[in-house]
Amino acid sequence: MLEGEKFNRYLARLVELDASQQLYDLVWQRYSGAIRVLLDHAELV
């Protein structure tokens, strides 16, 4: 299994276990600006 696949499975498992969305909320609070920039640039690709 490639490293990228392992990382994707790891992230998917974290999301599964985050039933109360604590991790989701933390990520959005801390990285919302960077995520928005990435999403804006994704539209250009």
C-alpha positions as CSV (number, residue, x, y, z in Angstrom):
1,M,0.0,0.0,0.0
2,L,1.3,3.4,-0.9
3,E,1.9,6.1,1.7
4,G,-0.8,8.3,0.2
5,E,-3.3,5.5,0.5
6,K,-2.3,4.8,4.1
7,F,-2.7,8.5,5.0
8,N,-6.1,8.7,3.3
9,R,-7.3,5.6,5.2
10,Y,-6.0,7.2,8.4
11,L,-7.9,10.4,7.8
12,A,-11.0,8.5,6.9
13,R,-10.8,6.6,10.1
14,L,-10.4,9.8,12.1
15,V,-13.5,11.3,10.5
16,E,-15.4,8.1,11.3
17,L,-14.4,8.3,15.0
18,D,-15.2,12.0,15.3
19,A,-18.9,11.5,16.0
20,S,-19.1,14.7,18.1
21,Q,-17.2,16.6,15.4
22,Q,-14.7,17.9,17.8
23,L,-11.8,17.3,15.4
24,Y,-13.8,18.8,12.5
25,D,-14.5,22.0,14.5
26,L,-10.9,22.3,15.7
27,V,-9.6,22.0,12.1
28,W,-12.0,24.6,10.8
29,Q,-11.2,27.0,13.7
30,R,-7.5,26.6,13.2
31,Y,-7.1,26.3,9.4
32,S,-10.3,27.8,7.9
33,G,-8.3,30.5,6.0
34,A,-5.9,28.0,4.5
35,I,-8.7,25.6,3.6
36,R,-10.6,28.4,1.9
37,V,-7.5,29.4,-0.2
38,L,-7.1,25.7,-1.2
39,L,-10.7,25.4,-2.2
40,D,-10.6,28.7,-4.2
41,H,-7.5,27.5,-6.1
42,A,-9.0,24.1,-6.7
43,E,-11.7,25.7,-8.9
44,L,-8.9,27.0,-11.2
45,V,-7.5,23.5,-11.8
